[in-house]
Amino acid sequence: MIVLKSVYFQSKKTNVVIKGNRFALISEELSQADVDGAEVVDCDGLAIFPAFYNAHCHAAMTLFRGYADDKPLFEWLNNYIWPIEAKLNDYYVEAGSRLAVLEMIKSGTVFFSDMYYFRETTMKVVEEMGIRATIGVTIADALTPDWQLNDHFKFLENHTGVSDRVQLAVMPHAIYTNTAKTLQKCVSIATSEQYKLHIHLSETAKEVADCIQEHSCTPVEYLDSLGALNEQCIAAHCVHFTENDFRLFANSGASAVVNPCSNLKLQSGIPNVVGLREAGIPVALGTDGASSNNNLDMREEMKVLALIANVNAGDNRLSQQEIQQIATEAGAKAYGLSEAGRIEVGCLADCLLVDMNHVGFCPNNNVVSNWIYGANSEAIRSVICNGKFVMKNRHIDGEEDIVKEANKAIAKMKSEL
């Protein structure tokens, strides 16, 4: 049991009691029974915020941070990323994933959705480092032999390696890396095994134009024709939507994950966050990979989200509370964590303790505004996931070794090119 004593929450000091992996009490008063046997943490000067849920990421791509910068998406993929990814193995993915989880914890993220390779390695890292993840079985038949595709589907059918903090999902990479037959197989197994289906969608104007040329419809319309658009579907990017795309997507019950920093950096475009929400589409937030962002800092992503939403909003700008909800609770809900992403009795105890003496919180005229616009992730002092500290006073066990191993891994990988 943990008692967060005198923590700043909803404009006043209060006390938060965590029992097991849930928030058990939020009150200005504490009884002796509330503190007996508990770890009591003096939180004077600290504010509590919901932790971040990164709804679209490629964790091990932290190894490629700054590699092949300033290229458009398809040139970046074809000429740089896919060739170096051909060198991947368990060692490289473990080094990259540990670095990614370290960076995410340091910047306040306790959950990520990962679309990448060597899934069991990433699952092991997540379990050991104490956070949550939905790990994708990534399907890209343009890059994968048939025997390996069959192995992917068997892995999903066996529900291999799932736990209370780690779940699986079906993750076809995109419509342009999979045939209709494979996409329909992904839909079938997602339906029969009750998995989420996560896919890149309408990320670039080229993707849309190519789809119209090949299939005489947009990527959203194409997915809908294959039966892939439904409440289990979570689509990343969603930058280039037509009016009919908005309507189809909203009617399907699918969720969208926007990735503004990556989209801006790769010149893919600006997602219409306000338009998506006005259409009735649930919107969550993700960083994409560190190779195209170039970090996994969800607080920074939240600020950029707020800025681009303001540009598109007109008189319908999103409130600060709505912006924060997109970065936290919305990502949790998209992946089936309905009691998460908010500080509330009965919810999963995932939270951040943030230093209000940080310069970005001074003066404290509006604590939520300061968190979105003024501060940075260095203000985060401690991170709790599932009722346990995964970072305390900015320290994570083994962090120096993780950084050292990641540097060693990318140097070795580049030497093999």
C-alpha positions as CSV (number, residue, x, y, z in Angstrom):
1,M,0.0,0.0,0.0
2,I,1.2,3.5,-0.8
3,V,-0.1,6.8,0.6
4,L,0.7,9.9,-1.4
5,K,0.4,12.5,1.4
6,S,-0.4,16.2,0.7
7,V,-0.3,15.9,-3.1
8,Y,-1.7,18.7,-5.2
9,F,-4.8,17.5,-7.1
10,Q,-7.7,19.5,-8.6
11,S,-6.5,22.8,-7.2
12,K,-5.9,21.7,-3.6
13,K,-3.8,19.5,-1.4
14,T,-5.2,16.0,-0.8
15,N,-4.1,12.5,0.0
16,V,-4.2,9.5,-2.4
17,V,-4.2,6.0,-1.1
18,I,-3.2,3.1,-3.4
19,K,-4.0,-0.5,-2.4
20,G,-2.9,-3.2,-4.7
21,N,-3.0,-1.8,-8.2
22,R,-5.9,0.6,-7.7
23,F,-6.6,4.0,-6.3
24,A,-8.5,3.2,-3.0
25,L,-9.0,6.7,-1.5
26,I,-8.8,10.3,-2.5
27,S,-9.4,12.5,0.5
28,E,-8.3,15.6,2.4
29,E,-8.5,13.6,5.6
30,L,-6.5,10.5,6.6
31,S,-7.2,8.1,9.4
32,Q,-4.7,5.9,11.1
33,A,-6.1,2.9,9.4
34,D,-5.4,4.5,6.1
35,V,-1.7,4.7,6.8
36,D,-1.0,1.6,8.9
37,G,1.5,-0.6,7.1
38,A,1.7,1.7,4.1
39,E,4.6,3.4,2.4
40,V,3.9,7.0,3.2
41,V,5.3,9.4,0.6
42,D,5.5,13.1,1.5
43,C,4.2,14.8,-1.7
44,D,4.4,18.4,-0.5
45,G,5.3,20.5,-3.6
46,L,4.2,17.7,-6.0
47,A,1.2,17.5,-8.2
48,I,-0.4,14.2,-9.3
49,F,-1.4,13.7,-13.0
50,P,-2.7,10.8,-15.0
51,A,0.2,8.9,-16.7
52,F,0.4,8.9,-20.5
53,Y,-0.8,6.1,-22.7
54,N,1.2,6.0,-26.0
55,A,-1.3,4.5,-28.5
56,H,1.1,4.0,-31.4
57,C,4.8,3.3,-31.2
58,H,7.6,1.3,-32.7
59,A,9.7,0.9,-29.5
60,A,12.9,-0.7,-30.7
61,M,13.3,2.0,-33.4
62,T,14.9,4.1,-30.7
63,L,18.1,2.6,-32.1
64,F,17.4,4.6,-35.3
65,R,16.9,8.0,-33.7
66,G,18.5,10.6,-36.0
67,Y,19.2,7.9,-38.7
68,A,18.1,9.0,-42.2
69,D,16.5,12.2,-41.0
70,D,14.6,14.6,-43.3
71,K,13.3,12.2,-45.9
72,P,9.7,11.7,-47.0
73,L,8.0,8.6,-45.7
74,F,8.3,6.2,-48.6
75,E,12.0,7.2,-49.4
76,W,12.7,6.9,-45.7
77,L,11.2,3.4,-45.5
78,N,12.4,1.9,-48.8
79,N,16.0,3.3,-48.9
80,Y,16.9,3.4,-45.2
81,I,14.7,1.9,-42.6
82,W,13.8,-1.4,-44.3
83,P,17.4,-2.2,-45.3
84,I,18.7,-1.7,-41.7
85,E,15.7,-3.5,-40.2
86,A,16.8,-6.6,-42.2
87,K,19.7,-6.8,-39.7
88,L,17.4,-7.0,-36.7
89,N,17.6,-9.8,-34.2
90,D,16.6,-10.4,-30.6
91,Y,19.7,-8.7,-29.2
92,Y,19.0,-5.5,-31.2
93,V,15.3,-5.4,-30.4
94,E,16.0,-6.0,-26.7
95,A,18.5,-3.2,-26.6
96,G,16.2,-0.8,-28.5
97,S,13.1,-1.7,-26.5
98,R,14.8,-1.3,-23.1
99,L,16.0,2.2,-24.2
100,A,12.5,3.0,-25.4
101,V,10.8,1.9,-22.1
102,L,13.5,3.8,-20.1
103,E,12.7,6.9,-22.2
104,M,9.0,6.4,-21.8
105,I,9.1,6.0,-18.1
106,K,11.3,9.1,-17.7
107,S,8.8,11.1,-19.7
108,G,5.7,9.8,-17.9
109,T,4.4,7.0,-20.1
110,V,3.2,3.7,-18.5
111,F,1.6,2.1,-21.6
112,F,2.5,1.8,-25.2
113,S,1.1,0.0,-28.2
114,D,4.0,-1.5,-30.2
115,M,4.0,-2.5,-33.8
116,Y,7.3,-4.1,-34.5
117,Y,9.3,-7.4,-34.7
118,F,10.6,-10.0,-32.2
119,R,7.5,-9.5,-30.1
120,E,8.4,-11.9,-27.3
121,T,11.6,-10.0,-26.7
122,T,9.7,-6.8,-26.3
123,M,7.1,-8.5,-24.1
124,K,9.9,-9.7,-21.8
125,V,11.3,-6.2,-21.5
126,V,7.9,-4.7,-20.6
127,E,7.3,-7.3,-17.9
128,E,10.7,-6.8,-16.4
129,M,10.5,-3.0,-16.4
130,G,7.1,-2.9,-14.8
131,I,4.9,-1.0,-17.3
132,R,2.0,-2.0,-19.6
133,A,1.9,-2.7,-23.3
134,T,-0.2,-4.0,-26.2
135,I,2.3,-5.9,-28.3
136,G,1.5,-6.3,-31.9
137,V,2.0,-9.4,-34.0
138,T,3.1,-7.4,-37.0
139,I,1.8,-8.6,-40.4
140,A,3.4,-7.4,-43.6
141,D,3.2,-10.1,-46.3
142,A,5.1,-8.0,-48.8
143,L,8.1,-8.4,-46.4
144,T,7.4,-11.8,-44.9
145,P,7.5,-15.4,-46.3
146,D,4.4,-17.5,-46.1
147,W,5.7,-19.8,-43.4
148,Q,6.4,-16.8,-41.1
149,L,2.9,-15.5,-41.7
150,N,1.5,-18.8,-40.6
151,D,3.7,-18.7,-37.5
152,H,2.3,-15.2,-36.7
153,F,-1.3,-16.4,-36.8
154,K,-0.6,-19.5,-34.7
155,F,1.1,-17.2,-32.1
156,L,-2.1,-15.2,-31.9
157,E,-4.3,-18.3,-31.7
158,N,-2.3,-19.5,-28.7
159,H,-2.5,-16.1,-26.9
160,T,1.2,-16.5,-26.2
161,G,2.8,-14.6,-23.3
162,V,-0.2,-12.4,-22.3
163,S,-0.5,-11.2,-18.7
164,D,-2.2,-8.6,-16.6
165,R,0.1,-5.9,-18.0
166,V,0.9,-7.3,-21.5
167,Q,-1.7,-8.0,-24.2
168,L,-1.4,-9.0,-27.8
169,A,-3.0,-7.4,-30.9
170,V,-3.2,-8.1,-34.6
171,M,-1.2,-5.5,-36.4
172,P,-1.2,-5.5,-40.2
173,H,1.4,-2.9,-41.1
174,A,-0.6,-1.1,-43.8
175,I,-2.8,-1.7,-46.8
176,Y,0.2,-1.2,-49.1
177,T,2.2,-4.0,-47.4
178,N,-0.6,-6.6,-47.3
179,T,-2.8,-8.2,-49.8
180,A,-6.6,-8.2,-49.4
181,K,-6.5,-11.9,-48.5
182,T,-4.0,-11.3,-45.7
183,L,-6.0,-8.3,-44.4
184,Q,-9.1,-10.4,-44.3
185,K,-7.3,-13.1,-42.4
186,C,-6.2,-10.5,-39.9
187,V,-9.8,-9.4,-39.5
188,S,-11.0,-13.0,-39.1
189,I,-8.5,-13.8,-36.3
190,A,-9.1,-10.4,-34.6
191,T,-12.8,-11.2,-34.5
192,S,-12.5,-14.9,-33.5
193,E,-9.9,-14.3,-30.8
194,Q,-11.2,-10.9,-29.6
195,Y,-8.1,-9.0,-30.4
196,K,-7.7,-5.3,-31.3
197,L,-6.6,-4.7,-34.9
198,H,-4.1,-1.9,-35.3
199,I,-3.0,-0.5,-38.7
200,H,-1.3,2.5,-40.3
201,L,-4.0,4.3,-42.3
202,S,-4.2,7.3,-44.7
203,E,-0.8,8.6,-43.4
204,T,0.3,10.3,-46.6
205,A,-1.3,11.8,-49.8
206,K,0.7,9.2,-51.8
207,E,-0.9,6.3,-49.9
208,V,-4.4,7.7,-50.7
209,A,-3.5,8.3,-54.3
210,D,-2.0,4.9,-54.8
211,C,-5.0,3.2,-53.2
212,I,-7.5,5.1,-55.4
213,Q,-5.4,4.1,-58.5
214,E,-5.3,0.4,-57.5
215,H,-8.7,-0.1,-55.8
216,S,-10.8,2.9,-57.0
217,C,-11.4,4.0,-53.4
218,T,-9.6,5.6,-50.5
219,P,-7.7,3.5,-47.8
220,V,-10.6,4.0,-45.4
221,E,-13.2,2.8,-48.0
222,Y,-10.9,-0.1,-48.9
223,L,-10.6,-1.2,-45.2
224,D,-14.3,-0.9,-44.9
225,S,-14.9,-3.1,-47.9
226,L,-12.8,-5.8,-46.3
227,G,-14.8,-5.7,-43.0
228,A,-11.8,-4.3,-41.1
229,L,-13.5,-1.1,-39.9
230,N,-15.3,-1.9,-36.6
231,E,-15.0,-1.3,-32.9
232,Q,-11.9,-3.5,-32.7
233,C,-10.0,-1.4,-35.2
234,I,-7.5,1.3,-34.1
235,A,-5.9,3.2,-37.0
236,A,-2.8,5.2,-36.7
237,H,-2.2,8.6,-38.3
238,C,-5.5,9.3,-40.1
239,V,-4.1,12.4,-41.7
240,H,-5.8,12.4,-45.2
241,F,-9.5,11.7,-44.7
242,T,-12.3,12.7,-47.2
243,E,-15.7,13.7,-45.9
244,N,-16.9,10.2,-46.7
245,D,-13.9,8.7,-44.8
246,F,-15.0,10.7,-41.7
247,R,-18.5,9.4,-42.0
248,L,-17.5,5.7,-42.6
249,F,-14.9,5.7,-39.9
250,A,-17.3,7.3,-37.4
251,N,-20.1,4.9,-38.1
252,S,-17.8,1.9,-37.7
253,G,-16.9,2.6,-34.1
254,A,-13.2,2.5,-34.9
255,S,-10.6,4.6,-33.0
256,A,-8.0,7.0,-34.5
257,V,-4.5,7.6,-33.1
258,V,-2.9,10.8,-34.2
259,N,0.9,11.3,-34.3
260,P,1.4,15.0,-35.0
261,C,5.2,15.2,-34.5
262,S,6.0,12.3,-36.8
263,N,3.5,13.5,-39.4
264,L,5.1,17.0,-39.4
265,K,8.7,15.7,-39.5
266,L,8.0,13.3,-42.4
267,Q,6.0,16.0,-44.2
268,S,3.0,13.6,-44.2
269,G,0.6,16.4,-43.2
270,I,-1.4,17.6,-40.2
271,P,-4.1,15.4,-38.7
272,N,-7.5,17.2,-38.3
273,V,-8.0,16.4,-34.7
274,V,-11.0,18.6,-34.2
275,G,-12.6,17.2,-37.4
276,L,-12.1,13.7,-36.2
277,R,-13.7,14.4,-32.8
278,E,-16.6,16.4,-34.4
279,A,-17.3,13.4,-36.6
280,G,-17.7,11.4,-33.4
281,I,-14.5,9.4,-33.8
282,P,-12.6,8.5,-30.6
283,V,-9.1,10.1,-30.8
284,A,-6.0,8.9,-28.9
285,L,-2.4,10.1,-29.1
286,G,0.9,8.3,-30.0
287,T,4.5,9.3,-30.6
288,D,5.2,6.9,-33.5
289,G,8.8,5.6,-33.4
290,A,11.8,7.6,-32.2
291,S,13.3,7.3,-35.7
292,S,10.6,9.6,-37.1
293,N,9.7,11.8,-34.1
294,N,12.6,11.8,-32.7
295,N,11.6,11.0,-29.2
296,L,8.9,9.1,-27.2
297,D,8.0,12.1,-25.0
298,M,4.2,12.1,-24.8
299,R,4.1,15.4,-22.9
300,E,5.8,17.0,-25.8
301,E,3.4,15.2,-28.2
302,M,0.5,16.5,-26.1
303,K,1.6,20.1,-26.5
304,V,2.0,19.8,-30.3
305,L,-1.4,18.1,-30.4
306,A,-2.9,21.1,-28.6
307,L,-1.2,23.6,-31.0
308,I,-2.3,21.9,-34.2
309,A,-5.8,21.4,-32.8
310,N,-6.0,25.1,-32.1
311,V,-5.1,25.9,-35.7
312,N,-7.9,23.7,-37.1
313,A,-10.5,24.5,-34.4
314,G,-11.9,27.9,-35.2
315,D,-14.5,28.6,-32.5
316,N,-14.5,24.9,-31.4
317,R,-11.0,24.7,-29.9
318,L,-10.5,21.8,-27.5
319,S,-10.3,22.5,-23.8
320,Q,-7.1,21.7,-21.9
321,Q,-8.9,18.9,-20.1
322,E,-9.9,17.4,-23.5
323,I,-6.3,17.6,-24.7
324,Q,-5.0,15.9,-21.6
325,Q,-7.7,13.2,-21.9
326,I,-6.6,12.4,-25.5
327,A,-3.1,11.8,-24.2
328,T,-4.1,9.7,-21.3
329,E,-7.6,8.1,-20.9
330,A,-8.4,7.9,-24.6
331,G,-5.4,5.7,-25.3
332,A,-6.2,3.4,-22.4
333,K,-9.8,3.1,-23.6
334,A,-8.8,2.4,-27.2
335,Y,-6.9,-0.7,-26.0
336,G,-9.6,-1.9,-23.7
337,L,-8.4,-0.4,-20.4
338,S,-11.7,1.2,-19.4
339,E,-10.7,1.9,-15.8
340,A,-7.4,3.7,-16.5
341,G,-6.0,7.0,-17.5
342,R,-7.6,9.1,-14.8
343,I,-7.1,9.7,-11.0
344,E,-10.2,8.2,-9.6
345,V,-11.1,5.7,-6.9
346,G,-11.3,2.2,-8.4
347,C,-9.1,3.0,-11.4
348,L,-5.8,1.4,-12.1
349,A,-3.1,3.2,-10.1
350,D,-1.0,4.7,-12.9
351,C,0.1,8.2,-12.2
352,L,2.9,10.8,-12.3
353,L,4.2,12.9,-9.4
354,V,5.3,16.3,-10.9
355,D,7.5,18.9,-9.3
356,M,5.5,22.2,-9.0
357,N,8.7,24.0,-8.2
358,H,9.9,23.4,-11.8
359,V,10.2,26.7,-13.6
360,G,7.5,25.7,-16.1
361,F,4.9,25.6,-13.2
362,C,5.8,29.1,-12.0
363,P,3.5,30.9,-11.5
364,N,0.8,28.4,-10.9
365,N,-2.1,30.3,-12.4
366,N,-3.4,27.1,-14.1
367,V,-1.8,23.8,-13.3
368,V,-3.2,21.9,-16.3
369,S,-2.2,24.7,-18.7
370,N,1.3,24.6,-17.2
371,W,1.5,20.9,-17.7
372,I,0.4,21.1,-21.4
373,Y,2.2,24.2,-22.5
374,G,4.8,25.4,-19.9
375,A,6.7,22.5,-18.3
376,N,8.6,19.6,-19.8
377,S,9.1,16.0,-18.8
378,E,12.1,16.8,-16.6
379,A,9.5,18.0,-14.1
380,I,8.3,14.4,-13.5
381,R,9.8,13.2,-10.2
382,S,8.3,9.8,-9.9
383,V,6.1,7.4,-11.9
384,I,3.7,4.8,-10.6
385,C,2.4,2.0,-12.8
386,N,0.0,-0.7,-11.5
387,G,0.4,0.5,-8.0
388,K,4.2,0.3,-7.9
389,F,7.0,2.9,-8.4
390,V,8.8,2.3,-11.7
391,M,10.7,5.6,-11.3
392,K,11.3,7.3,-7.9
393,N,13.0,10.7,-7.6
394,R,14.1,10.5,-11.3
395,H,15.9,7.2,-10.7
396,I,15.3,3.9,-12.6
397,D,17.4,0.9,-11.7
398,G,19.9,0.0,-14.4
399,E,19.4,3.0,-16.6
400,E,23.1,3.7,-17.2
401,D,23.6,0.1,-18.4
402,I,20.5,0.4,-20.7
403,V,22.0,3.5,-22.4
404,K,25.4,1.9,-22.8
405,E,24.0,-1.3,-24.4
406,A,21.9,0.7,-26.8
407,N,24.9,2.6,-28.0
408,K,26.8,-0.6,-28.4
409,A,23.9,-2.2,-30.4
410,I,23.5,0.5,-33.0
411,A,27.2,0.7,-33.6
412,K,27.3,-3.0,-34.2
413,M,24.3,-2.9,-36.5
414,K,25.6,-0.1,-38.6
415,S,28.9,-1.9,-39.0
416,E,27.0,-4.8,-40.6
417,L,25.5,-2.7,-43.4
